[in-house]
């Protein structure tokens, strides 16, 4: 993934919850907050082209589809620690994601 910079924030609640970001190579990702516990927060990042981001943003592509069928067939699951400067990143096939992490099918 590389170093990410937030491109646009679509939903904010105690920090970005749905957003797009871009890495230093110009690759885009759609980021989604999915879980939280005492240790940290969990986000899912789906690779996305600028056309795909525009389709999600305009409602032409359901948000859930962007995470169920990402460009590379998988997503990055990122766990950010609340207490330490620690972040873990794991690549997963999209079908391995818990269904309660996916946006509602009606969400656009």
N, C-alpha and C positions, 0 to 999 in steps of 0.2 A: 504494500500500500504506500509506504513512504510517509513523509511528513505531510499532514493534511491541513488545509486552510478552509475554513467555512466559506462557502460560496453564497448560499442563500439560506435563510431560516424560514420555514413554513409554519411551524408550531413551536412556541416557546412556553414553558411552564417550569419554573425553577431551573432554567437553562434550556438549551436547544433540545427539542424532542423529536422533531422531524426536520431534516435539513439536507442540503446538498453540500458537498465539499469537493475540493480538487487537490491533487498532489502536485509535486514539483515538476512532474513530467506532463502535466495537463490532463491526466486521467480523472474522470468524475466518478463520484460515489453518491448514492442516496443513503443517508444515515437515519436510523430509527432507534430511539430509546426503547428497550424492551423489558428491562427488569432492574430491580434495585434491592439491595440488602444492606446490612450494617457494614459490610466490607467494601462495597463499591456499586458501581452502575454497569449495566451491560447494554451495549449498542450493537446493532447489526448494520453492516455497510454492504450495499449491493453495488457492484460495478454498473455504471450507466454512461451512455453516450449523451451528448448535449441534446440530441433529438429525443432520446428516451426521457430525459429530465423534462423537456418541454411537453412531451405527451402526458406525463404524470401531472405536471403543474396545470395543464389546460383541461385535465379531466378526460382526455382521449384514451388514457391507459389507467385502469384501476391501480391504485396504490399497492394492493396486495399482489397483483401480477408482477410488479417490479421486483418483489422479494421472492415470489414463488418461482419465477422464471428469469433470473438475472442473466446478464450477457454472457458470463463465463460459466454458467451452470452452478455457481456457488456464491457464497457470501462470506464476509469476514465477521466473526463474532469477537467483539472487543470488550474486555472487562477492565474498567478503570478503577483503581483503588481510591477510596476516599481518604485514607490515612497516610499512604505512602506514595511516592512518585513512581508508581509501578503500573504498567499496562501490559496485559497479555492479549495476544492476537491469535485467533485460530480460524483457519479456513474450513468451511463446511459446505457440503452439497446442500442445495436449498431444501431438498426433501427431508433432510435430517433436522431441520428447525422445528422446535415445538410449535404446534399450531396456535397456541395462545400468544406467541410472539408476533404472529402475522397480523397485519391490519385487517379490520373487518372487510368482508367481501364488497360491501356497499360503499366503502370509503374511497373518495376520489380526491 
